[in-house]
Amino acid sequence: MVLYFAPWCPNWRNEAPVAAGLYERYKSQGFEIVGVSEYGTRDDVKAFFGPSGPPYPVVSESESRDDREKTPHYGYRQLTGDARKWGSPWNIFLDPTKCNSSGEVLTEKAWIVNGELIETEVDKFIHDRLAANAVITPCKQ
């Protein structure tokens, strides 16, 4: 799961515990999350997660709200029809069995959630895919 978020966003503050819970529940079965911070400084991200840090890897794509329409995240959202001004949170679920390990295109199909995750629905979504595959095997690098 690739999770785009802005550390100052109220919707993200609602979703953060859901994402952390999903990660804890399914990481032993191969489920991974990569957080992508948007429109907030690295210090904002550190302050949001506190001294223990995030439970999953987090990278920064932009640190300024002025970059909103300049980020790949903005372009991706436009392609999926997400017309929200800020687009945080925004979640992409990649299925490793459908990932291309060579070339520039990682996948041709992904599941997108424009906005906050609904815990019961995303839990079922992940569980059903794990049950079908037993354990997720990550894409080869």
Solvent accessible surface area in square Angstrom, and as a share of the most:
residue,aa,sasa,rsa
1,M,20,0.09
2,V,31,0.18
3,L,0,0.00
4,Y,13,0.05
5,F,0,0.00
6,A,0,0.00
7,P,3,0.02
8,W,64,0.22
9,C,9,0.05
10,P,94,0.59
11,N,66,0.34
12,W,0,0.00
13,R,123,0.45
14,N,92,0.47
15,E,1,0.01
16,A,11,0.09
17,P,88,0.55
18,V,24,0.14
19,A,0,0.00
20,A,31,0.24
21,G,25,0.24
22,L,0,0.00
23,Y,24,0.09
24,E,96,0.43
25,R,110,0.40
26,Y,12,0.05
27,K,87,0.37
28,S,105,0.67
29,Q,62,0.28
30,G,18,0.17
31,F,10,0.04
32,E,89,0.40
33,I,0,0.00
34,V,60,0.35
35,G,0,0.00
36,V,12,0.07
37,S,0,0.00
38,E,0,0.00
39,Y,3,0.01
40,G,3,0.03
41,T,56,0.33
42,R,145,0.53
43,D,103,0.54
44,D,63,0.33
45,V,15,0.09
46,K,139,0.59
47,A,81,0.63
48,F,50,0.21
49,F,33,0.14
50,G,26,0.25
51,P,152,0.96
52,S,109,0.70
53,G,25,0.24
54,P,52,0.32
55,P,55,0.35
56,Y,8,0.03
57,P,79,0.49
58,V,39,0.22
59,V,83,0.48
60,S,34,0.22
61,E,59,0.27
62,S,9,0.06
63,E,69,0.31
64,S,43,0.28
65,R,123,0.45
66,D,122,0.63
67,D,43,0.22
68,R,43,0.16
69,E,106,0.47
70,K,152,0.65
71,T,12,0.07
72,P,70,0.44
73,H,1,0.00
74,Y,46,0.17
75,G,32,0.30
76,Y,96,0.37
77,R,0,0.00
78,Q,83,0.37
79,L,156,0.78
80,T,60,0.35
81,G,60,0.58
82,D,6,0.03
83,A,96,0.74
84,R,75,0.27
85,K,127,0.54
86,W,64,0.22
87,G,2,0.02
88,S,4,0.03
89,P,0,0.00
90,W,2,0.01
91,N,0,0.00
92,I,23,0.12
93,F,11,0.05
94,L,52,0.26
95,D,18,0.09
96,P,31,0.19
97,T,98,0.57
98,K,102,0.43
99,C,24,0.14
100,N,72,0.37
101,S,67,0.43
102,S,78,0.51
103,G,73,0.70
104,E,180,0.81
105,V,83,0.48
106,L,86,0.43
107,T,29,0.17
108,E,165,0.74
109,K,110,0.47
110,A,35,0.27
111,W,62,0.22
112,I,59,0.30
113,V,47,0.27
114,N,72,0.37
115,G,11,0.11
116,E,67,0.30
117,L,11,0.05
118,I,106,0.54
119,E,76,0.34
120,T,106,0.62
121,E,112,0.50
122,V,9,0.05
123,D,39,0.20
124,K,128,0.54
125,F,46,0.19
126,I,6,0.03
127,H,97,0.43
128,D,58,0.30
129,R,79,0.29
130,L,2,0.01
131,A,72,0.56
132,A,85,0.66
133,N,62,0.32
134,A,73,0.56
135,V,85,0.49
136,I,29,0.15
137,T,89,0.52
138,P,85,0.53
139,C,46,0.28
140,K,143,0.61
141,Q,217,0.97
